Amino acid sequence: MNTIIVEYFSQIEAQFITSPVIASYTIVRKDISFSDGKFRARLTFINQDFLELFEYVTEKNGAIHLEKYSFHWQKKDGILVKRWDNAPHFPGLPNAPHHIHLENHTVQPNAEPPSALTILDKIEQEL
């Protein structure tokens, strides 16, 4: 088991516990090997919106590398607020494959790949 990935996933879980906007959460999957890890969780916010969070990370030379991710934030009635992901279905966007799906059904480029920690910070600011 990779201790750097264990620590990274522990930081994410700690933010779940300390965030003033997270009402509840469930860890759906947490798999850690010697070189990579997968983390999936579902969070419910105090306004009943929810976030489906997925990260696949690798560790190289002591650093976490985000290989695949999806952060799907939607309202309790099912309407999308935002989804950040790096699926390769918009190759023409700047900084592809990193992009954001918006509530109005448009897609915009994302300058840098976000992490679960940065997404949670952004949502805290918006709520």
N, C-alpha and C positions, 0 to 999 in steps of 0.2 A: 504494500500500500504506500502511495506517495504522500509523504508528510506535508509537502508544499500544497498539494491539491486539497488534502484534508483541512489544512489551515484556511485556505481560500473559501471552501464550502462552509466552514465554521463561521467565517466572517459574514457570509450571506445570511446564515441562520440567525446570527446575533442581531443583524439588522431587522429581521422579521420580528424578533422579540422586543426590540427597543423602539421601533418605529411608532410614532403616534397615530399613523393613519391605517395601520394593519390591524383589523379586528380579529382575524384568524388565518391560519395557514395549515397546509398539509404538504408534507414532503412525499411526493409520489414515487420518486426514484433517486437514489444516490448510490452510484457505483464508482469505485475508485480502484485503479490498478497501479502498477508501478510507474506507468508513463502517462496515463490519461484518466479522465473522470467525466461522468455524466450526472447532471443534477436537474431534476424536474420538480416543480412545486406549483401549488395553486394557492393564491392569496385572496382573501376577501378584505376589502377596505371598509372603513367606517361608514361610507356612504352606500355600501352594498355593491359597488363596482368590484370587478375581480381581475386578477392577472394570472395568466398561465405563463410560466417562466421555464425556459429550457436552455441549458448551456452544455456544450461538449468542449472540454478543455484538454490541452496537453501541457506538460511541463518540460521545458527545455532550458538547461543551464540555470536552474533556479528560478525561472520566470514562468508565469501562467500565460498561455497562448489560447485565445478564444478561437476555436475552429468552426463551430456551428452554434447558432443561437436563434432563439425566437422569444420575444416578450410580447404577449398578446393581452392588451388591456381593453376590457369592454365594460359597458354599463350593465346593470342588473337585468335590463330588458333585452340584452343581446346585441345592442348597437356598438359597433367598434368605436373606440376612442382613438387608439393608435396600436400599430404592431411594428415592432422593430425586428428585422430578420436579415439573414444573409443567404437566403435561397437564391440560386442563380437565375431567376426568371425575369430580371430587368438588366440585361448586360449592357445596355446603352446608357445607363445612368452614370454620372460621375461617381467615382469611388465604388463602383459595382464590385461586389454584390451587395454591399451594405445599403439598406434603404428603409424607409418608414412608410407604412400604409396609414392613410389618414381617414377620418370619419367621413369625409366627402368623397370617398372612393378614389382619391388620387394617391400617387406615390411620389415621394421626394427622396433625393439622395441623402445619405447620412455620411457626414465627413469622416467619422471614425467608428469602428465597431464599439458598441457600448458593452458594459458589463452589467450583471444583475445589480451590483451596487450603485452604478450611475443611474440606471433606470429607476430604481427605488427612490433615489434622491430626487429625480425629476418629477416623479409622481407625487412625492411628499410636497414639493413646491406647488404643484398644480391643484392639489386637494386642499 
